[in-house]
Amino acid sequence: MVLFKKKDDIQRFIAQLRQKNNKIGFVPTMGALHEGHISLVRAAREKCTIVVCSIFVNPTQFNDKKDLEKYPRTIEQDIALLIKNECDIIFCPEVAELYPDGTEQQPHFELGPVEFILEGKYRPGHFQGVATVVSKLFSIVKPDEVFFGQKDLQQTKVIERLIKNTPAFGSIHLNIVPTLRTESMLALSSRNTRLTTEQLTIAPVIYETLRFLKQHLAKGDLSPVIERATAMLEHRGLKTDYVTIADKETLEAVKEWDGHTKLAGLVAAFLGEVRLIDNLILTD
């Protein structure tokens, strides 16, 4: 394993590897790694000869400074976990390395309607921040294959759009890896570390709610099943930002189902001070 903190150094190193016809796989992360992240590394390992993982808590995707401050940082454990799982290259830049002119003025990315719904509605500017840092990282690493988790389904749509709209990224192939869950079916997330023991027993109700949507999906008006699902969460003490059934491709809300459109269920809710998100594909 080789660790880099400077973009010029990692670019030179990867350029040498590329001359030997290596296929470069890239897993961007914000650290606080868990088995969900490692499943991305393993997927990259299967498809690529070189696996690169970045660890960078990106300030521009946090619209709440307190959330940025509270985000868990476990760099030493992260590096040890990546070494154990045969990651070849780790990139851990400082903020000034990726944002030498500061974080205030950044380019605008055309991401389409998906930028402004769901997470985009509740976290204004979030996906511009995601697109900004991912664009920087893609330009540095120049990967052949990139790996993102389905747990952040809306983010995968943003990355898809970023790749499509950026000629320099035209050769990058996006891989979406299924969500990893605990035995209780709670989606693995770095934010789970902030949950109390009691909250960890409550949080799986989010997946139960998504399963409820899938099991009770029926052609026609979807509002009654969404209302019942929302009540399930609120009954267990969660404060919901959204419970929605959406078009699987566009993530636009579907209120009347024609029985054919592919659908996904998406939830965002607070359990205490911790905001959790999850999703489930509802149609086969």
Buried (B, 14 or more C-beta within 10 A) or exposed (E): EEBBEEBEEBBEBBEEBBEEEBBBBBBBBBBBBBEBBBBBBBBBBEBBBBBBBBBBBBBBBBBEEEBBEEBBEBBEEBBEBBEEBEBBBBBBBEBEBBBEEEBEEBEEBEBBEBBEBBBBEBBEBBBBBBBBBBBBBBEBBBBBBBBBBBBBBBBBBBBBBBBEEBEEBEEBEBBBBEBBBBEEBBBBBBBBEBBEEEBBEBBBBBBBBBBBBBEBBEEEEBEEBBEBBBEBBEEBEBEBBBBBBBEBEBBEBBEEBEEEBEBBBBBBBBBBEBBBBBBBBBBE
